[in-house]
Amino acid sequence: MISDTERGLASAVEVLHPGSSPEGTDTTAPTTMIVDGAGQVRWVFRAERFMTRLTPDEVLAALDEAIPRP
């Protein structure tokens, strides 16, 4: 888990929505990514609606699927 307060990662992976806040500033789309130890993105979830979030169980299931344990 990471926090991207400076939006460097959000900019790099293109999850910013320019000018979409009520004040006209940029917002980010809630996005969940699973990245392996080599830095390869294995799984991405980006909901249709910004209010949708994954449950912990859904994240764990996606992790098990994306990076199987030996």
N, C-alpha and C positions, 0 to 999 in steps of 0.2 A: 504494500500500500504506500502511496506517495501523496504528498500535498504539492500542488503546483500553483502557489500563491502569486508567482511572477508571470504565470501563463506561458512560460517558455516551452514546455512540453505540449500544451494545448495548441500553441501556434504551430509547432513542428508537425503535429499529427492532424492539423486542420479541423479542430473542433470548436473554433471560435465563430460566433455569429455577430459580425460587425453591426453595430448600431441597433441591436435588437432589444435592448432594455428600455423600460419606460422613459428613462432619462436620455436615451440615445447613445449610451455607451455600449461597448462590446460585452457579450455574455458568452459563457461556455456551455456546450452541450454535455450533460452528464454522460460519461463514457467509461466503460469498464474494459480493460485490456489485460490479457494474460500474456506475459513475456517470459520466455525461458531463460535459463542461465547464460545462453550465448547471445541474448539480446534479440532473439527472433520473436516477433509477435505471433502467438499461436491461436488467439481467439479475441474477438472484439464484440462488445454489445453496446449498441446505441439505440435507445428506445425512440419510438415515434413521437412520444410526448415527454417533455422535460420533467414531468412529475413522476414518471415511472422509474422505479429503482428495483434492482435485483435483491432477492432475499439472500442471507448468508448461505442457505442451503443451495440455492441456484448457482451462486458463485463457486461453491465447493464442487458441485456436480460438473460445472464447466471446466474447472481446474483438473478434475479427475479425467475428463474426456480429452482435454487439450494436451496434458502432459501425464501420460500413464506412468504409474509407478512400476519399477522393475520387479 
